[in-house]
Amino acid sequence: MKITQESFLKIIDWFPATLYEFTASLGYRIHELHDTLTNIALAKVEARIAALLVKLAFKAGELLAGGGAAITISLTKQDIAEMVGTTTATTIRVMSKFKKLGLISEESGRIVICNIDTLKTLVS
């Protein structure tokens, strides 16, 4: 959605609380971008993928009994690779490793995190 500067300033003039909401939203997005860039620059790929899965579990997942979560959006390995700044082949390798370790499974095309707390330990 695009809005002209003039229209934006009128909206802020008419509804000053809008400025607070806008800056709060912008601040949150900047914080998320900073975290993502720091993660890509400094973290190992396993930690980046684990962090993404944990984040998606809370933002787009349903919590399961036993501390697990099912990510409710459909993601390809390529989607995950692009989100964490790696190759699809590396993502496949890491996800396979996570499956062998019992950290995740795939059911009906969804990624299921067996235990979020265990996966979080890889992020640190």
N, C-alpha and C positions, 0 to 999 in steps of 0.2 A: 504494500500500500504506500502510495506516495502522497505527500502533502506539501504544499508550498510553504516557504518560510513565513510569508505574510499570513496565511491561514493559521499556521501553528501559533504565531504570536497573538492572533486574535483569540484563539481558543484559550490560551494561557491567561490572557487579559480577562476574558469572561469567566473562566473557571480556574482560579489560581491553584486549587488542589490538584489539578491535572499536572502541573509542573512537578509536584512532589512525586506523584505516581510515575511520571515519565523518568525522572532522575533515579528513582529507586529501581525501576526496571532496567535502565541503562547501566547503573552501577552493578546490578546482579549479572548482566550479560558480560560486562567487562571483567568481572571477577571470574566467571566461568571460562572466558577466553584465556585469561591469564593462567588459570589452572591447567587448561588443555595444552597451551603452548609449553608451559613448564614441564608437564608430564611427557610430552613428545620429545623435548630436548634432553631431559635428564633420566627418565625412568626406562627400565628394561621393558621389552615388548610384553613379557608375561605380566608385569605389573600394570602396564597400560591397558591390556585387554581385561585383566581382573577388575581394574578400577572402572572401566566402561560397563562391564556386566553388573557390578554392584550399583553403579549410578542408575542404569536402566531398570534394575530390579525395583528401586525405590520410585522412579519416575514413571515407568511404564510396565509395572509388574503387579502380580497378585501374590501376596504372602501365603506360604503354605505351612502346614503343620511341620514341626521339627526344625524351624529356622530357615527353611528354604524359600525360594520364590520362583515363579514362572514369569518370564518376560513375555508380555502379551502382544508385542509387535513383532512382525515377521522381519527377520534380518538375514541377509546372506553373509557369507564369509567375506565377500568383497565389501559389503557395507561396513562391517566391523573393521576391516583393514583400513578403509578410507577414514573412518572415525578416529583411529589411533595412529595413523601415519606409518603404516607398514604394508607389506605385500600380502596378497591373498594367500600365497603359499605359506608364508610365515604364520598367518592367522590360522590356517588349517592345522599346521603342526602344533601350535600352542593349544588350540581348542581340543585336539586329539589328546594331548598330554593332560589337559584338565579332565577330560573324560576318563582316561586311564587312572587318574588319581582319585576319581570319584567326586570331583568338585562340581561337575556339571553333567547334565544329560540332555538329550534332545528327544522331545516327545511331540508328535504331531506337528513337526516343523517349528516348535517353540523351544527356546533355550530354557532349561530348568536349572537353577542353581540349587544344589543339594543342601548347602549350608552357607548362608551369607557371611557369617562371622569367620568361617574358615577361609573363604575366598578373600575377605578383607585383609587377612594376614599377608597375602602376597603383594598387596598394594604398598605396604610400608617399606 
